[in-house]
Amino acid sequence: MFKPDRRITPRFKLQTVLAFSRMKSLLDSQQKTKAINISTTGVCFATSLTVSVGEMLEVLLGIPRRVTGLRAIARKFTGRITYIDPHHDSLGNSRVGVQFLYYEVVPASSLARGGSAGRAVYPLGLLVQSPY
């Protein structure tokens, strides 16, 4: 049976490195993984960390030009988990879908360090309109 795609933006199968952590959590350290797919409104990745739908995450990610049409740059997103596919792979990792809500532009070197220096925060609608 044909199932219509409910997505409003195209997904790109890019296995780019990302780091994520729970919002305002002092207990969890930053987790590193690779994206399964990415769009201008969200990202999908696999993790062994137990998470819940509705939970807020910070995701540090380099967005390639192929996705935004702009030069590649690192961004730290605030997002909400909208989807979890438990035990997605043979390692027991869950596939997690995160909807981006806000982002801030960070230095590209932040991807290696896993942090940011407190940049201006933008609503998601500006992602593809930003001069960055």
N, C-alpha and C positions, 0 to 999 in steps of 0.2 A: 504494500500500500504506500502511495506517495505521501510523504510528510512535508508540508511546506516549511521553509526555513524562516524562523521568526526573527532572525537577526536583521538589524537595520543598517549595519556597516559590513563591508567585506572583511574576511579574516585572511591573514597572511600566515602561511606555515613557516615561521621563522623561529629557529631554535637559538634565540639570543639569550645571553646570560642575564639573570635578574636576581635581586635580593629582596626579601620581604620580611616584615615583622608585624606583630600585632600592634595596634594602636595603643599607646599609653601603657604598655606592659613593661614592667621592670624585670620580670622573671624570664621572658623569652628573649633569646639573642636573635640576631638576624640570621635568616636561613637563606642559603644560596641554591639556585636551581636554574633550569633552562625553560624558556617559554615553549609551549607546544604550538600555540598560535597567538596572534596579536592583531588588534584592530585599533582604530582611533577611539573606541569607547571601552576597551577592556583587554584582558589577557587571560590565557589559560595556561596552567602549569601543573606539574605533578609534585607532590610532597608527601613525606611520611608524617608530617606534623598533623595532629588532630585539630581540625578547625570546624566551624559551624556556619551554616548559611546565615547571612545577616551580619556576621562578624566584620569589623573594620580592620583593614590592613594598610600598611605603608609599603609601596612597591617601588624600588629603585630600578630603573630600566633605561637602557639606551634605545631610543626610538629611531629606527633607520629611515632614511629618506624615502624608501619604497612605500612606507606607510603614510607619512604625512605630506610628502611632496616638498618638504623643506629640508634643510641640511640636518644631518643626524646630530642629535644632542641628547645628553642624559637628562632624565626627568624623574622626580620623586612624586609618585601618585598617592593620593588617598583614595581608597576604594572599598567597596563592599562585596563580600562573597555572595554570589547569586546562584552558584551551582557547585555541587560536589558529586563526583562519580567515585564511590569508594572502591578500593582495590582495583584500580585501573590497570596496573601492570603486574608482572610476575614478582616484583619486589614488595608488593603490598601498598604501594604509593596510591594516594587518591588524586584524581584529576580535579582541579579547582578552577572555577571561573570567577574572575573578579571584574566588576563594573567600576570603571574609573569615575570619580566624582570631581576631584580637584587635582592640580599638579603644580609643582614648582620646578623651575629650570635650575639645574645644579651643574657644577663643573664635571666634565667627562671623567676626570680622575676620581670622582666620587664613586663610580662603579667599582673601582678596584678597592677603595677604602670602605665602601658601604655606608657612607654618610653624606651629609650636606651641610652647607654653611648658612642656612636660613635665608633663602631667596624669596622673592615675591611669589605669592600664591595666586594661581589663575583658575577660574572656573573652567570645566572641561570644554565648553563650547569654543574656547579660544585655542584649542590644541592645534588645529590646522590653519588658524588665522594668525598665530603668533609670528613675529618677525624672526624668531629663533629657528 
